[in-house]
Amino acid sequence: MAEVPVVGRLAKRLAVDFGSSRVRIAYPGPRSGTPPGLIDLPAIVLVDRAHNRVVAVGKEAEEVAATTVPPSLSAVRPMQRGVIAEPDAAQAMLAAMWRLSKGPMRPSVIAGVAAGANTAERLLLIGVLLGAGAGRVRLLPRPLAAGYALGLPIAGSRPKMIIDIGAGLVDVAVCALNQVIYARSFPYAGDWFDEGVVRYIRRERGEQLPRELAQRVKCELGDLAVTENQQRTFSSIRLTHHTSYMNISADEVRTALLHSVERVSEELNAIWLDLDARTRDAIIADGATLVGGSAQMKGLADHLGQSLEYALHPAPETEIATATIAGLSQVAHSPARFATALETK
């Protein structure tokens, strides 16, 4: 983990979870246990390339991008595959969200970071947060934050595995003694599932399905346990810019997703072979905890579990997608309690 010295007056602490599909900022309540304020926006920024300026962020940018816009405007996702790809756009989005939180400038920030992020990726995240106006930045691995929110016994010496399947990244961490003792990340997550639907439709139908529509199809029809053929109709925008319609069945979506999920199984099995015997024994006995927005896909835990040596336990439905920001908010409220998790080796 990394820490940056205090700059300016820090009158407010914020928790920040900058993901590939959503950006969440929580400002803790006045007392421990009180609900925090939460700003939750799509991680999208509308940029005017001709004048090198940001036009809109979040929901507004998403709505404008869905309409016909001038060629000079482009919608960008600042975070891709778990790494900041557009630092300027990321800074602009965070600065706008600081203002929405109605707090003072230069807040103290506890930010989530991929457990498997390298030093360069961590420094880039810190730089973006400081550039957006943060006064102090401390990083906490996302799986560790999720573990705190779910009340997992990660303060003890017994290893606990947490698998965070987000939009851009699958973040795997083994935690003990309030630390990440093993971490690895790979990019076969929600965006990879969307691309799998796009690839399937292109191969089987000869049609180019927009990624945004593929995501909608995945969310509405994606069920790895479904075997019957259920028909639904979706509006599809072709490359020729005229509107057409196609029927996509749940069985087709399941077939497309199975190919993508298979890659996740392969990566998780490779990680398993990299663990020591003591850690494996603990995980076999306790199973692994599954969190993240893309982990909400129906049947995903059961399907992955069929090819793994250990059981997968999804977090409660109401917490599975928001466990990370909830844990970060806990740490932001009482950072002294989690000092060992925030300190650098």
C-alpha positions, 0 to 999 in steps of 0.5 A, a space after each residue: 500500500 502507498 501513502 502520500 504526505 498531508 497537503 493542506 487542511 484536511 477537514 473531511 475523509 472520503 472513500 473512493 472506489 474507482 472502477 471500470 464501470 462505476 465510480 463510488 464516493 462515500 463520505 462516512 456518517 458522523 458516528 460509527 455505524 451511521 449510513 454514509 452519503 454515497 455518490 454512485 455514477 457511471 464511469 464515463 466522461 464525455 470529452 470534446 477532443 477539438 477543444 481538449 475539454 470535458 463536457 460531461 461526466 457520469 450519468 449525464 455523459 452516458 445519456 448524451 453519448 447514447 444520442 447522436 453527438 458531433 464527431 468531435 465528442 467522444 465518450 471515454 471510460 477513464 478506467 479500463 481493465 482495472 488500470 487508469 487509461 485516461 488520467 485527465 478524464 479520471 481527474 475531471 470526473 473525480 473533481 466533479 464528484 468532490 463538488 457533489 460531496 459538498 465537502 472542503 477542498 483537499 479531502 483525505 482519501 482512502 481509495 480502493 486499489 486492485 490487490 494485484 496492482 503493480 507499483 506503477 499502477 498504484 502511483 498513477 492512481 495516487 497521482 490522479 487523486 492528488 491531481 483531482 484535489 485530494 490532500 492525502 491518499 492512502 490505498 487499500 486493496 479492494 478485496 480486503 475492503 470487501 472482507 471488512 464490510 462482510 465481517 470476514 475474519 481476516 484479522 486472524 492468521 487463517 488465510 481467507 480467499 476473496 475473489 472480486 469480479 468487477 467490470 474490468 478485472 478479476 481481483 483475487 486475494 488471500 488475506 490474513 492478519 489484515 494484510 494481503 498475503 497473496 494477490 493476482 489480477 486478470 482482465 477476464 471480467 464483466 467487460 470480457 463477458 460483454 465482448 463474448 456476447 459480441 463475438 458470438 453474435 458476430 460469428 453466428 449472426 454476422 451482425 456487429 452488436 454494440 458493446 453497450 447493448 451486449 451488456 444489456 443483453 447479458 444483464 437481462 438474459 445472462 443465466 448460466 443455469 438456463 437451458 431452455 430457449 427463451 426469446 426476447 427482442 432488443 433494439 440494435 443499432 447497426 454500423 450503418 446507423 439505421 435501427 434494426 431488431 433481432 431476437 436473442 435467446 437466453 440459450 444463445 447468451 448462455 452459450 456465449 457466456 460459457 466460453 468467456 467464463 471458461 477462461 476465468 476458470 482456467 485463471 483461477 485454477 492456475 492461481 490455485 496451483 501457485 498457493 502453498 499447501 497450508 493456504 490450500 487446506 484453509 481454502 478447501 475447508 472454508 471456501 472462497 468469498 465471491 464479490 463484485 458487480 459481475 459476480 451477480 450473474 445468475 449461476 456463475 458461482 455454481 458453474 465456476 465451482 464445478 471446475 475448482 477444488 474449493 467452494 465459492 460463497 457469493 456475498 449476500 445479494 444486497 452487498 455483493 456489488 457494494 461491499 468494496 465501497 462499504 468497507 472503504 467507508 468503514 476504514 475512512 471513518 476510523 483509519 487508526 483501527 485499520 492502520 496495519 492494512 494501510 501501511 506500506 511494507 
